[in-house]
Amino acid sequence: MPVTVTLPGPAPWGFRISGGRDFGKPITVSKVTEHGKAATGDLRPGDVIVTINGESTAEMLNVEAQNKIKQSPGQLRLEVER
């Protein structure tokens, strides 16, 4: 079931990702920094990121996803599958 996580900006967001089209795996949260914005927003390691600010991650390369997250204005909205 998809869960929407909205984090108040600006960066740093307090999480790392792995996967992407170049790795043949979905974009997944690999690490969440303790007491960071992602932890406060209930983002969890293992969450699969389905969209970044409404944009599907299905065909994104890892670096594209990183850039979308880094360049997110104001707030970051992620839809994740647990």
C-alpha positions as CSV (number, residue, x, y, z in Angstrom):
1,M,0.0,0.0,0.0
2,P,1.5,3.4,-1.0
3,V,2.3,5.8,1.7
4,T,3.0,9.5,1.1
5,V,5.9,11.1,3.0
6,T,6.2,14.9,2.9
7,L,9.4,16.4,4.3
8,P,9.7,20.1,5.0
9,G,12.6,21.7,3.1
10,P,15.3,22.6,2.5
11,A,17.8,19.8,2.3
12,P,19.6,18.0,3.9
13,W,16.8,15.4,3.9
14,G,18.5,12.8,6.1
15,F,18.4,9.7,4.0
16,R,20.3,7.7,1.3
17,I,19.0,5.8,-1.6
18,S,20.1,2.7,-3.6
19,G,18.9,1.1,-6.8
20,G,17.7,2.6,-10.0
21,R,17.4,1.6,-13.6
22,D,21.2,1.4,-14.0
23,F,21.2,-1.2,-11.2
24,G,18.1,-3.1,-12.3
25,K,16.4,-2.5,-8.9
26,P,13.8,-0.1,-7.7
27,I,14.9,3.0,-5.9
28,T,15.0,2.2,-2.3
29,V,15.8,4.0,1.0
30,S,19.0,2.4,2.1
31,K,19.7,4.5,5.2
32,V,17.8,7.1,7.4
33,T,19.8,9.5,9.6
34,E,18.8,9.4,13.2
35,H,16.8,12.5,14.2
36,G,16.9,13.8,10.6
37,K,14.0,15.1,8.6
38,A,13.4,11.7,7.0
39,A,13.2,10.0,10.4
40,T,10.8,12.6,11.7
41,G,8.7,12.1,8.6
42,D,8.6,8.3,9.1
43,L,10.7,7.4,6.1
44,R,12.2,3.9,6.8
45,P,15.1,1.9,5.4
46,G,13.6,-0.6,2.8
47,D,10.9,1.8,1.7
48,V,10.7,1.6,-2.1
49,I,10.3,5.1,-3.6
50,V,7.6,5.1,-6.3
51,T,7.4,8.8,-7.0
52,I,9.5,11.9,-6.2
53,N,7.4,15.1,-6.1
54,G,4.8,13.3,-8.3
55,E,7.3,12.0,-10.9
56,S,7.6,8.2,-11.3
57,T,10.9,6.6,-10.4
58,A,10.3,3.5,-12.6
59,E,12.8,4.5,-15.3
60,M,15.1,6.8,-13.3
61,L,18.8,6.2,-13.0
62,N,20.2,6.4,-9.5
63,V,21.9,9.7,-10.2
64,E,18.7,11.2,-11.7
65,A,16.8,10.3,-8.5
66,Q,19.5,11.8,-6.4
67,N,19.4,15.0,-8.3
68,K,15.6,15.2,-8.2
69,I,15.8,14.8,-4.4
70,K,18.7,17.3,-4.0
71,Q,17.1,19.9,-6.1
72,S,13.6,19.6,-4.6
73,P,12.3,23.1,-3.8
74,G,10.7,23.9,-0.5
75,Q,9.4,20.4,0.4
76,L,10.0,16.9,-0.7
77,R,7.1,14.6,-1.4
78,L,7.8,10.9,-1.7
79,E,5.3,8.1,-2.4
80,V,6.7,4.9,-1.0
81,E,5.7,1.2,-0.9
82,R,6.4,-0.5,2.4
